[in-house]
Amino acid sequence: MTAEELRTIIEKYRQREYVDDLDYIENHLGGVESILDKLDLDPTAGASANSLGAREAAFGTNFKPPPQRTGFCTLLYQALDDFMLKLLIVCAIIQIVIDMSFADAHDLAHAWIEGFGILVAVAIVSLVTAWSDHSKEEQFLKQQSLAESTKTVVVLRDNKEATIHKNNIKVGDKIKIKNGMNIPVDGIILESVGVLSDEAAMTGESDHLNKETV
């Protein structure tokens, strides 16, 4: 089985008009039992720990790279990208040019001060704004990293339950879902009783959807 075939299941679910995903599973992939066989998954014992390397080589990982911090220079540029600040910069430059052009000889040495003062004020406002955004982003990323570290799931491997981080899930893992958890993968229900799923983040539909075995 290829990764593209697995992705097609999900895409047909997301874009289905009727039961396109179920037809694809039954008619193209041979049903759930055939999928389990192709993925070398024993539904009662789970995946074999010895096969994890091969699964990663064939299908990749579930690793989600952490968000990168925005550079201070980028934040400074964004702070300067303000209409009023741009207007002040233009006005300051014009004032410096005019004052320097029409100043008397004895006033020439300090004719630029007023316009330069405006530029200094703009620089201070921009630097303070950029530094504030930089600090806020740092705190946010720390909190997000802490929250990510707690996102674990229970999987069945070699007939034993193991708690692993969501980044270490492999294609073919059998995952135990619990009430209130965010399921970090796309998958097929193998066993279920009264499972309801909130897919608002993906579809915008606020009603909980009933999930059953194929």
TAVEN-V845920 format. One line per field, one symbol per residue. phi: phi as a letter, one per 20 degrees, with the letter a starting at -180 (. if undefined). burial: 1 if it has 16 or more other C-alpha atoms within 10 Angstrom, else 0. A space follows every 50 residues. Layout:
# TAVEN-V845920
phi = ???
burial = ???
This chain:
# TAVEN-V845920
phi = .dffffffgfffffdfdbcgffffffeednnfffffffeldefednfeff effffffecndefdfffeffffffffffffecgfffffffffffffffff fdffffeffcfefffffffffffffffffffffffffffffffffffffe edcdddclmcececfgfefdfofedeecfneefebeadfebbbmedcedg fedneeffdfdcff
burial = 00000100100110000000110110001001001000101110011100 01001000100100000000000011001100001001100110110011 00000000001100110110011011101110110000000000000000 01111110001000011011111110000000100000000000001100 00000000000000
